Amino acid sequence: MAAADRPVYLQLRDRIAEAILEGRYREGDMLPSVRAFAAEQGANPLTVAKAYQLFQEEGLIVVKRGVGMFVADGANKRLLDRERRAFLDEEWPRIRQVIERLHIDPAELFERA
């Protein structure tokens, strides 16, 4: 499924996950408030709240009432493990089929990187 075809709350979740994986949000860092992130992304605050709720359910963020939401300890590693598994299980097989179908030498891929 193309990114644009995914529900908005999942697209927002992916953006937050990417920021954590890239180190823009580190473990213990406070995330933007729901309203601030909604304004930044041009999204409905309820949609952002749904994305944040997913992270909370997965134990990737912790909520400190009256203070804010923070990236949980170990969130980066858990996200990295999950993203790697998803790539290897879902994306890589499709990519490999294209490589084989087009008779692309893997060495050529690395030469172009």
Secondary structure, DSSP 8 states (H G I E B T S, - for coil): --GGGS-HHHHHHHHHHHHHHTTSS-TT-B---HHHHHHHHT--HHHHHHHHHHHHHTTSEEEETTTEEEE-TTHHHHHHHHHHHHIIIIIHHHHHHHHHHTT--HHHHHHH-
